[in-house]
Amino acid sequence: DVLGSTAPAYAFDPIVVSSVAQAVRVVTEGHAIDVVVCDMSMPDGGAEAWLRAVATHRPELAAKTIVITGWSGHGESPLAGVDPDRYLYKPFSMSDVRRLADQLLG
């Protein structure tokens, strides 16, 4: 995974998973998580499924989720309730991830 392998160079300590189910397992195990980067499409539901699941387990992470997508909606959010400023549109760089993470963390 490109994000996971380059993340340490941008001061991230990543936990890399390949499905929403794995991500939920990580969250329920109590790992410290500051920011989540989630693809809009994943085999078991992607960002929409993640946001539904995290609302139950760790609702504070919903507002700290960055959604990556190839969708080009001209400033519109492809998911209801997700601020358009929390999307990264493909292609993007790790510096884009760092910038947006810094914004979400204040």
N, C-alpha and C positions, 0 to 999 in steps of 0.2 A: 504494500500500500504506500503510495507516494506521500500522502499526508503524514502517515505515521513515521515513515523513515526520515523525513526532513523536519518534522516538528521539533526535535531537540535543538536544532540549530536556531530556532526562533523562540527558545525558552519555554517550550511546552514539554510536559512529561506525559505522553499520550498513553491511553488505553485504547487499543484498536480492536474493534469488533466488526463482524461482517453482516450482522442482522439486528433487527429490532429486539428479538428475543434475547440475544446475547447482551445487548445494551441494557435491557431491563434487569437481567441477572446481575450485571455489574452494579447497577444502581441499588438494587435491593440488598446486595452484599455490603453496602455502606462505604464504598470507596469515596474518597474526597474528589469531587468533580467541580471545576470552576466554570468550564465552558464545554458545550457539546457541539460538534460539527457533524451534521447528518445530511446524507444525500436525500434528495426529494424522492428518488426511486430506489428501492431495495427489494430483494426477493420476497420479504415478508411484510411489505407495506410502506417502508420508507418514512419520511418525515411526518406524514399525517398519523401513521400508526404510533410512531415514537411520541409525538406530542400528546396523543390520547393516553398512552401508557404512563408517561411521566407525570401527567396530571394526577394520577392515582398515587404514585410512589414517591415522587419528589417534585411537587408542583413548582418550586422555585427554579428548577432547571428549564422549564418551558421558556422563560424569558431570557435564558442564557444559551439558547440553541441557535446556532447558525445553520441555515439551510443552504446547501449547495444544489444548483440546478442548471440545466441547459435551457430552461424555459425563458423566453424573452417576451415578457408582458408589458414592457414600457412603463415600469413603475407600479404596476398592479401586483397584488400579492396572489400567487396561485393557491395559497391556503388561507381559508378564512381565519381571521384572528392573528395572523402572523404579520408583524410590521414589515413592510417592504424593505426597510433598511437592514433587516437581519438576513437578507439573501446575499449569496455570492454566486454570480453568474459565471458559468464556464466559458472560456478558460479564466482562471484566476491564479494568483501567486500566493505563496506562503506569507508574503508580506501583507497581502490583502486579508488573509485569515488573522494575522497578528493585529492588524489595525482594527478590524471589527471586534475581535476578542477584547482588545483594550477598551473599546467603546462600551461594550456590554459590562465589563467589570468596573467601569468608572475610572 
